[in-house]
Amino acid sequence: MNRDVRVAVFRPDDERMADAVELLDSLGAIPVPDPMLAVDPTGAVPGDADEATPDPDVVVLTSKTGVELLAEADWSPGDATLACIGPKTASTARDAGWTVDLVPEEYTSAGLVAALADRVAGRAVEVARSDHGSDVLLDGLRDAGADVHETVLYRLARPEGSGQSAVMAAGDELDAVCFTSSLTVENFLEAAAERDLRAEAIAGLNRAVVGAIGAPTRETAESHGIRVDVVPDDATFEALATAAVEEAAPTYHD
């Protein structure tokens, strides 16, 4: 592996970024950390709102962050069926002492809908997540006959000062980027626009390897004129980073 493979990563500036940097380094790449998301907890928990169902039949959690916030608030799912979007969310829930009943085969909102569709008709479903959750989840569960309520556990914002990766993209100083949500794409472009480099940054991305964690993120990037080269089969950062680095790494032939 050529150590000059520079890969931008946009995870929140916490253990997720530290883990991402460590992973990219272990893959032989040069990490370019540029946090594009900051977590702002709302303090809300399921059951707070007047219209919420106090004892839902099913609880759906879509992030490790959400689980951590609920555990810190001493909330628990009780006897509800607990569905988690992916293995990291599920592992964090188990660490909190909760029983996880379902993890979909596809770690996306659509995957959750597919896994729950035949078991939620006429049942109360609580979805607890960020303010940028996909409508695919709520609409899909309602179409399956569920009585759905959503609790916004935290809001996601772009950190002040983010965007150095946009400057690097515009200057052809990145070999790959790893977009982990539609919001990271939008925040990257917003940061580029603030620097009057939006078109140049997009052109630079299109000369590099662009990785997207799943179909919704790919669609958002492509809607802004960004060509996506890599979408891993598993919607995890590990799979995304590995695929992006492999795609970007120079190959030498004798």
Secondary structure, 3 states (H helix, E strand, C coil): CCCCCEEEECCCCCHHHHHHHHHHHHCCCEEEECCCCEEEECCCCCCCCCCCCCCCCEEEECCHHHHHHHHHCCCCCCCCEEEECCHHHHHHHHHCCCCCCECCCCCCHHHHHHHHCCCCCCCEEEEEEECCCCHHHHHHHHHCCCEEEEEEEEEEECCCCCCHHHHHHHCCCCCEEEECCHHHHHHHHHHHHHCCCHHHHHHHHCCCEEEECCHHHHHHHHHCCCCCCECCCCCCHHHHHHHHHHHHCCCCCC
